[in-house]
Amino acid sequence: MAEVIYDKLKRYASDPMPTPNQKSLIDSVQLRITDLEQYLITIAKDCRERSLALTKLDEALFWAAVALTVPATKPKEEEKK
């Protein structure tokens, strides 16, 4: 499953693949989201709303991975100086 997020990230990000530290952080987030998905599957009936919730969790994982791999940028005030 981890490779899926890295493939999506490769297509989206202009930067090279995540560093080992970033991969570790992404894997940690993915583990937590996967646990939440499994919990939701066990407690919610199979319906459109559950499917939407699972889709949004996948989307959250993607954006979390992007956020974790964005290069550090200077605050706008420092850029003006």
Secondary structure, DSSP 4 states (H G I P E B T S, - for coil): -HHHHHHHHHHH-SS-SPPHHHHHHHHHHHHHHHHHHHHHHHHS-SSHHHHHHHHHHHHHHHHHHHHHHSPP---HHHHH-
